[in-house]
């Protein structure tokens, strides 16, 4: 479990220092989060909690109070955040096998023969999908409201999401089916959220679809994706900082659907490029309230026993060189409120509706949108000596993921190849993001499994 998820009897560290909590101690969870309860009821084994980035607000893996989290494929490289510990543990099981196959030149993490089969991550802007991209595994941000967030530390209800991180599409389907569905508590869930008894049997439906394909003679290298409509999102290749090799690898991966019998064409959502700014402004003013575990404006279940100290000078001094993103949020929020009042946030919320509508319009023509998950492969850790050096590592990582936290659409990163690191030391995994209509996670699972008929991404 990411270390913002309540596991009864375990500390709730949030990747940050104990000095920032009442009494100078991390809280001990008094409850199991709903996702934990459901996993235990389904006979899953919870092995523990894994470190996350400081207050879950960093897309790389350098900001945790306990130090950088290493990519399981390559010691000294980032594994992505904020679900960084989960990412390293999930990808660790694959490292030895694939390193031998690919002849990778990196010194692997000490975790390379351990790890876990699945993890529960948190995603407010890409914190499941970015680590999945850097780590070469599968990470799904479900439709907002599909999986209950009750018992998990919030950043902002509008963008909060929790979901599965796993080593295969089948494991994503299995874990999603266990944790999804209405819980009667979480205000993020709506009348669209299925009741527990109405949650699709993702594992069974995926197997049935594949069986029908095989019976029809279509589970082949030329027909596995027949009937799927794939849209290559034009603007996703126009984001700042997109590495040319990563861009080419993901585009080739997207076009591979054509070889598999799908309809593939480029589509355009111009507002996608403004999506990260909409995400920033829509939530920035409200996020600092959640640093203090304040109750939401809507009836919710605030975490018992979690008593953060105020965002005062001590808070600033402790975090400014550890996670400047947290301080940036606090100062931005104060600036926005002082200079503009509520007007900017109002405008951004209206643009969230517009962004969702524009994606929905494209989904009338396609079943899946394809984007690069992250602009680059994992970067190298270094000796961080300045705020700007720390912050620079985060710039641009979530440009293709954060817009879908606003719009609520489900998105999954899956491995689709390998690309050279920026220092030329070797190759690391590349992630391709598949996005579907809201509540249509099955389309993602179908498309991803069909794509792998021609071989898994790490085979490339």
C-alpha positions as CSV (number, residue, x, y, z in Angstrom):
1,X,0.0,0.0,0.0
2,X,1.2,3.5,-0.8
3,X,2.0,5.2,2.5
4,X,-1.0,7.5,2.3
5,X,-3.4,4.5,2.7
6,X,-4.6,3.5,6.1
7,X,-3.6,0.1,7.2
8,X,-4.8,-0.5,10.8
9,X,-1.9,-0.6,13.2
10,X,0.7,0.7,10.7
11,X,2.2,4.2,10.7
12,X,0.8,6.7,8.2
13,X,4.0,8.5,7.2
14,X,3.0,10.3,3.9
15,X,6.7,10.4,3.0
16,X,7.3,13.3,5.3
17,X,9.0,14.1,8.7
18,X,7.4,13.1,12.0
19,X,8.1,16.7,13.2
20,X,5.3,17.9,11.0
21,X,2.7,16.1,13.1
22,X,1.3,16.6,16.6
23,X,3.7,15.3,19.2
24,X,6.5,14.9,16.7
25,X,5.2,11.4,15.8
26,X,3.6,9.8,12.7
27,X,0.0,8.8,13.3
28,X,-0.8,5.1,13.6
29,X,-3.7,4.2,11.4
30,X,-6.8,3.4,13.4
31,X,-8.8,2.0,10.5
32,X,-8.3,0.0,7.3
33,X,-9.0,2.0,4.1
34,X,-11.9,0.5,2.1
35,X,-9.5,-0.8,-0.5
36,X,-7.5,-2.6,2.2
37,X,-10.6,-4.1,3.7
38,X,-11.8,-5.3,0.3
39,X,-8.4,-6.9,-0.5
40,X,-8.3,-8.7,2.8
41,X,-11.9,-9.9,2.3
42,X,-10.8,-11.3,-1.1
43,X,-7.9,-13.2,0.6
44,X,-5.2,-10.9,-0.6
45,X,-2.1,-10.5,1.6
46,X,-1.1,-7.0,2.6
47,X,2.7,-7.2,3.0
48,X,3.1,-3.6,4.2
49,X,3.2,0.1,3.2
50,X,5.7,1.5,0.8
51,X,7.3,5.0,1.0
52,X,5.7,7.7,-1.1
53,X,6.9,11.2,-2.0
54,X,6.6,14.0,0.5
55,X,2.9,14.7,1.0
56,X,2.3,12.8,-2.3
57,X,3.2,15.9,-4.2
58,X,6.2,15.0,-6.5
59,X,6.2,13.1,-9.8
60,X,9.8,11.9,-9.4
61,X,11.3,9.9,-6.5
62,X,13.6,12.3,-4.7
63,X,11.5,14.1,-2.1
64,X,10.7,11.5,0.5
65,X,12.0,12.2,4.0
66,X,13.8,8.9,4.0
67,X,15.7,9.7,0.8
68,X,15.5,9.0,-2.9
69,X,13.8,5.8,-4.1
70,X,15.8,4.0,-6.7
71,X,14.4,2.5,-10.0
72,X,14.5,-1.3,-9.6
73,X,16.0,-1.5,-13.1
74,X,18.8,0.9,-12.4
75,X,20.3,1.9,-9.1
76,X,20.8,5.7,-9.1
77,X,17.9,6.4,-11.4
78,X,14.4,7.7,-10.5
79,X,11.4,5.4,-10.3
80,X,8.8,8.1,-10.5
81,X,6.3,9.5,-8.0
82,X,4.5,10.0,-5.9
83,X,3.8,6.2,-5.6
84,X,7.5,5.6,-5.7
85,X,8.0,2.8,-3.2
86,X,5.2,0.8,-4.7
87,X,6.7,1.3,-8.2
88,X,10.1,-0.1,-7.1
89,X,8.5,-3.1,-5.4
90,X,6.2,-4.0,-8.3
91,X,8.9,-3.7,-11.0
92,X,11.5,-5.5,-8.9
93,X,10.1,-9.0,-9.6
94,X,10.7,-8.5,-13.4
95,X,14.1,-7.0,-13.2
96,X,16.3,-10.1,-13.0
97,X,14.5,-12.0,-15.8
98,X,14.4,-9.0,-18.2
99,X,17.9,-7.8,-17.4
100,X,19.3,-11.2,-18.5
101,X,17.2,-11.2,-21.6
102,X,18.1,-7.6,-22.6
103,X,21.6,-7.5,-21.4
104,X,21.0,-4.3,-19.6
105,X,24.2,-2.5,-18.4
106,X,22.8,-0.9,-15.2
107,X,23.5,-2.0,-11.7
108,X,20.1,-3.1,-10.6
109,X,18.4,-2.2,-7.3
110,X,19.0,-4.4,-4.2
111,X,15.3,-5.3,-4.5
112,X,15.8,-7.0,-7.9
113,X,14.9,-10.5,-6.6
114,X,12.1,-9.4,-4.2
115,X,9.1,-7.2,-4.6
116,X,5.4,-7.7,-4.8
117,X,2.9,-8.8,-7.4
118,X,0.6,-5.9,-7.0
119,X,0.3,-2.6,-5.2
120,X,-2.2,0.2,-4.5
121,X,-1.0,3.5,-5.6
122,X,-2.5,7.0,-5.5
123,X,-2.8,9.3,-8.5
124,X,-3.7,13.0,-8.4
125,X,-1.8,14.0,-11.5
126,X,0.0,11.0,-12.7
127,X,1.4,9.4,-9.5
128,X,0.4,5.8,-10.6
129,X,1.0,6.2,-14.3
130,X,4.4,8.0,-14.2
131,X,6.0,5.4,-12.0
132,X,4.5,2.7,-14.2
133,X,6.1,4.4,-17.2
134,X,9.5,4.7,-15.6
135,X,9.3,1.2,-14.0
136,X,8.1,-0.8,-17.0
137,X,4.9,-2.2,-15.5
138,X,1.2,-1.5,-15.6
139,X,-0.5,1.3,-13.7
140,X,-4.2,2.3,-13.9
141,X,-5.8,5.4,-12.8
142,X,-9.5,4.4,-12.8
143,X,-12.4,6.6,-13.6
144,X,-12.8,9.1,-10.8
145,X,-15.2,7.7,-8.3
146,X,-14.9,4.0,-9.4
147,X,-12.7,3.0,-6.5
148,X,-13.5,4.5,-3.1
149,X,-10.9,6.8,-1.6
150,X,-12.2,6.4,2.0
151,X,-9.4,5.9,4.4
152,X,-6.7,7.5,2.2
153,X,-5.1,10.8,2.8
154,X,-6.6,13.4,0.4
155,X,-4.8,16.0,-1.7
156,X,-8.0,17.3,-3.3
157,X,-11.2,15.3,-3.8
158,X,-11.7,16.6,-7.4
159,X,-8.4,14.9,-8.5
160,X,-8.0,12.1,-5.9
161,X,-7.8,8.6,-7.4
162,X,-6.4,5.3,-6.2
163,X,-5.9,2.2,-8.3
164,X,-3.9,-0.9,-9.1
165,X,-0.2,-1.2,-10.1
166,X,0.8,-4.6,-11.3
167,X,3.0,-6.8,-13.5
168,X,0.4,-7.8,-16.0
169,X,-2.9,-6.7,-17.6
170,X,-4.6,-9.7,-16.0
171,X,-3.5,-8.6,-12.5
172,X,-4.7,-5.1,-13.1
173,X,-8.1,-6.5,-14.0
174,X,-8.1,-8.8,-11.0
175,X,-7.2,-6.1,-8.5
176,X,-9.6,-3.5,-10.0
177,X,-12.5,-5.9,-9.7
178,X,-11.7,-6.4,-6.0
179,X,-11.5,-2.8,-5.0
180,X,-14.0,-1.0,-7.3
181,X,-17.6,-0.1,-6.4
182,X,-19.7,2.2,-4.2
183,X,-18.9,2.3,-0.5
184,X,-21.7,4.7,0.7
185,X,-19.1,7.1,2.3
186,X,-16.8,8.6,-0.3
187,X,-18.2,11.9,-1.7
188,X,-16.1,11.4,-4.8
189,X,-18.5,8.7,-5.8
190,X,-21.6,9.6,-7.8
191,X,-24.8,7.9,-9.0
192,X,-22.7,6.7,-12.0
193,X,-20.5,4.7,-9.6
194,X,-21.6,1.0,-9.7
195,X,-22.8,-0.7,-6.6
196,X,-20.5,-3.5,-5.5
197,X,-22.8,-6.2,-7.0
198,X,-22.8,-4.3,-10.3
199,X,-19.0,-3.9,-10.6
200,X,-18.0,-5.6,-13.9
201,X,-16.1,-8.9,-13.6
202,X,-13.1,-7.4,-15.4
203,X,-11.2,-10.7,-15.3
204,X,-14.0,-12.8,-16.6
205,X,-15.1,-10.3,-19.3
206,X,-11.5,-10.0,-20.5
207,X,-11.2,-13.8,-20.7
208,X,-14.6,-14.1,-22.5
209,X,-13.6,-11.5,-25.0
210,X,-10.3,-13.2,-25.8
211,X,-12.1,-16.6,-26.1
212,X,-14.6,-15.1,-28.5
213,X,-11.8,-13.7,-30.6
214,X,-10.0,-17.1,-30.6
215,X,-13.2,-18.9,-31.6
216,X,-13.7,-16.4,-34.5
217,X,-10.1,-17.0,-35.6
218,X,-9.2,-13.4,-34.7
219,X,-6.8,-13.8,-31.8
220,X,-3.9,-13.4,-34.3
221,X,-1.2,-11.0,-35.2
222,X,-3.4,-9.4,-37.9
223,X,-6.9,-9.4,-36.2
224,X,-6.6,-9.3,-32.4
225,X,-7.5,-5.6,-32.3
226,X,-10.2,-5.8,-35.0
227,X,-13.2,-3.8,-33.9
228,X,-11.3,-1.3,-31.8
229,X,-11.0,2.3,-32.7
230,X,-7.7,3.8,-31.7
231,X,-7.0,7.6,-31.6
232,X,-3.5,9.0,-31.6
233,X,-3.9,12.2,-29.7
234,X,-2.0,14.8,-31.8
235,X,-1.4,17.3,-28.9
236,X,0.2,14.6,-26.7
237,X,3.2,14.8,-29.1
238,X,3.4,18.6,-28.8
239,X,4.1,18.8,-25.1
240,X,7.3,20.5,-23.9
241,X,10.3,18.3,-23.3
242,X,9.1,15.3,-25.2
243,X,12.2,13.2,-26.1
244,X,12.3,12.4,-29.8
245,X,13.1,8.8,-29.3
246,X,10.3,8.3,-26.8
247,X,7.9,10.1,-29.1
248,X,8.9,7.8,-32.0
249,X,8.7,4.6,-29.9
250,X,5.2,5.4,-28.6
251,X,3.9,6.5,-32.0
252,X,5.2,3.2,-33.5
253,X,3.5,1.3,-30.6
254,X,0.2,3.2,-31.3
255,X,0.4,2.4,-35.0
256,X,1.0,-1.3,-34.2
257,X,-2.8,-1.4,-33.5
258,X,-3.3,-1.0,-37.2
259,X,-1.3,-4.2,-37.9
260,X,-3.5,-5.9,-35.4
261,X,-6.7,-5.0,-37.3
262,X,-7.8,-1.9,-35.4
263,X,-8.9,1.4,-37.0
264,X,-6.1,3.9,-36.2
265,X,-6.1,7.6,-36.9
266,X,-4.9,10.8,-35.4
267,X,-7.3,13.0,-33.5
268,X,-7.1,16.4,-32.0
269,X,-8.1,18.0,-28.7
270,X,-6.5,21.4,-28.6
271,X,-7.5,22.0,-25.0
272,X,-5.3,19.1,-24.0
273,X,-2.2,21.3,-24.1
274,X,-3.9,23.7,-21.6
275,X,-4.9,20.7,-19.4
276,X,-2.0,20.9,-17.0
277,X,-2.7,24.6,-16.4
278,X,-6.3,23.9,-15.8
279,X,-5.3,21.1,-13.3
280,X,-3.0,23.5,-11.5
281,X,-5.3,26.4,-11.1
282,X,-8.5,24.4,-10.4
283,X,-7.0,22.8,-7.3
284,X,-4.2,25.1,-6.2
285,X,-6.2,27.3,-3.8
286,X,-7.9,24.4,-2.0
287,X,-5.0,21.9,-1.6
288,X,-3.3,23.5,1.4
289,X,-6.5,22.9,3.5
290,X,-6.0,19.2,3.1
291,X,-2.4,19.4,4.4
292,X,-4.1,19.8,7.8
293,X,-6.5,16.9,7.4
294,X,-9.5,19.2,7.4
295,X,-12.9,17.8,6.6
296,X,-14.2,18.3,3.1
297,X,-17.1,20.7,2.4
298,X,-19.1,17.5,1.6
299,X,-19.8,14.9,4.2
300,X,-16.8,12.6,4.2
301,X,-14.8,10.3,6.5
302,X,-11.7,12.4,7.7
303,X,-8.9,10.2,8.9
304,X,-9.0,9.6,12.6
305,X,-5.8,10.2,14.5
306,X,-4.0,12.1,11.8
307,X,-3.0,15.5,13.3
308,X,-0.7,17.5,11.0
309,X,0.8,20.7,12.5
310,X,-0.1,24.0,10.9
311,X,1.7,25.2,7.7
312,X,3.9,27.5,9.6
313,X,7.6,28.5,9.5
314,X,8.7,25.1,10.7
315,X,6.6,23.5,7.9
316,X,8.4,25.8,5.4
317,X,11.9,25.2,6.7
318,X,11.5,21.4,6.8
319,X,10.1,21.1,3.3
320,X,11.6,23.9,1.1
321,X,14.7,21.8,0.4
322,X,12.9,18.4,0.6
323,X,9.9,18.9,-1.5
324,X,9.7,22.5,-2.9
325,X,6.4,21.5,-4.7
326,X,4.6,21.5,-1.4
327,X,5.9,25.0,-0.6
328,X,5.1,26.1,-4.1
329,X,1.4,25.0,-3.6
330,X,1.1,26.9,-0.3
331,X,2.6,30.1,-1.7
332,X,0.7,29.9,-5.0
333,X,-2.6,29.5,-3.1
334,X,-1.9,32.5,-1.0
335,X,-0.9,34.6,-4.0
336,X,-4.0,33.5,-6.0
337,X,-6.4,34.3,-3.1
338,X,-4.7,37.7,-2.3
339,X,-4.4,38.9,-5.9
340,X,-7.4,37.4,-7.7
341,X,-9.8,36.1,-5.0
342,X,-11.9,33.2,-6.2
343,X,-12.1,34.3,-9.8
344,X,-9.3,32.1,-11.2
345,X,-10.5,29.0,-9.5
346,X,-14.0,29.6,-10.8
347,X,-12.7,30.0,-14.3
348,X,-10.5,26.8,-14.0
349,X,-13.5,24.8,-12.8
350,X,-15.5,25.8,-15.8
351,X,-12.6,24.8,-18.0
352,X,-12.6,21.4,-16.4
353,X,-16.1,20.9,-17.7
354,X,-15.0,22.0,-21.1
355,X,-12.0,19.8,-21.1
356,X,-14.1,16.7,-20.2
357,X,-16.6,17.6,-22.9
358,X,-13.9,17.9,-25.5
359,X,-12.5,14.5,-24.6
360,X,-16.0,13.0,-24.6
361,X,-16.6,14.4,-28.1
362,X,-13.5,12.6,-29.4
363,X,-14.6,9.4,-27.7
364,X,-17.7,9.4,-30.0
365,X,-15.2,8.5,-32.7
366,X,-12.6,6.4,-30.9
367,X,-12.5,3.8,-28.1
368,X,-9.0,4.6,-26.9
369,X,-6.7,7.6,-26.9
370,X,-3.0,7.0,-27.0
371,X,-0.3,9.3,-25.6
372,X,3.2,9.0,-24.3
373,X,2.9,8.6,-20.6
374,X,5.9,10.6,-19.7
375,X,8.1,12.8,-21.9
376,X,11.3,10.8,-21.2
377,X,12.5,7.6,-19.6
378,X,13.6,7.7,-15.9
379,X,16.3,10.3,-15.2
380,X,19.3,10.0,-13.0
381,X,19.4,10.9,-9.3
382,X,22.1,13.5,-8.5
383,X,23.4,15.4,-5.5
384,X,20.6,17.9,-4.9
385,X,22.0,21.2,-3.7
386,X,19.3,23.7,-4.6
387,X,15.6,24.1,-4.7
388,X,15.7,24.6,-8.5
389,X,17.7,21.5,-9.0
390,X,15.1,19.5,-7.1
391,X,12.2,21.1,-8.9
392,X,13.7,20.8,-12.3
393,X,13.4,17.0,-12.1
394,X,9.7,17.3,-11.9
395,X,9.1,19.7,-14.8
396,X,6.9,18.3,-17.5
397,X,6.6,14.7,-16.1
398,X,2.7,14.9,-15.8
399,X,1.9,17.0,-18.9
400,X,0.0,14.0,-20.5
401,X,-1.4,12.5,-17.3
402,X,-2.7,15.4,-15.2
403,X,-5.4,16.5,-17.6
404,X,-7.3,13.2,-17.1
405,X,-7.3,13.7,-13.4
406,X,-9.4,16.8,-14.0
407,X,-11.6,15.2,-16.6
408,X,-12.0,12.0,-14.7
409,X,-11.2,9.6,-17.6
410,X,-9.4,6.3,-16.9
411,X,-5.9,6.0,-18.1
412,X,-3.3,3.2,-17.9
413,X,0.4,3.2,-18.6
414,X,1.8,0.1,-20.1
415,X,5.4,-0.7,-21.2
416,X,5.9,-0.4,-25.0
417,X,9.7,-0.4,-25.5
418,X,13.0,0.8,-24.4
419,X,14.9,4.1,-24.9
420,X,18.3,5.5,-24.2
421,X,18.8,7.5,-20.9
422,X,19.7,11.1,-21.2
423,X,23.2,10.3,-19.9
424,X,23.7,7.6,-22.6
425,X,24.4,4.9,-19.9
426,X,21.9,2.4,-21.2
427,X,18.2,1.9,-21.9
428,X,15.1,2.0,-19.6
429,X,11.4,1.3,-20.2
430,X,9.1,3.6,-22.2
431,X,5.4,3.9,-21.2
432,X,2.4,4.3,-23.5
433,X,-0.8,5.7,-21.9
434,X,-4.2,4.3,-23.0
435,X,-7.2,6.5,-22.1
436,X,-10.8,5.5,-22.4
437,X,-14.3,6.8,-21.9
438,X,-15.3,7.3,-18.3
439,X,-16.4,3.9,-16.8
440,X,-15.0,2.0,-19.8
441,X,-11.9,0.4,-18.2
442,X,-12.8,-2.7,-20.1
443,X,-11.8,-1.0,-23.4
444,X,-8.4,-0.3,-21.9
445,X,-7.9,-3.9,-20.8
446,X,-9.1,-5.2,-24.2
447,X,-6.8,-2.9,-26.2
448,X,-3.8,-3.6,-24.0
449,X,-4.2,-7.3,-24.2
450,X,-4.7,-7.2,-28.0
451,X,-1.6,-5.1,-28.4
452,X,0.5,-7.8,-26.6
453,X,-0.5,-10.5,-29.1
454,X,2.5,-9.2,-31.0
455,X,4.7,-9.4,-27.9
456,X,5.0,-7.5,-24.7
457,X,6.6,-4.0,-24.6
458,X,9.6,-5.2,-22.7
459,X,10.3,-7.7,-25.5
460,X,11.0,-4.9,-27.9
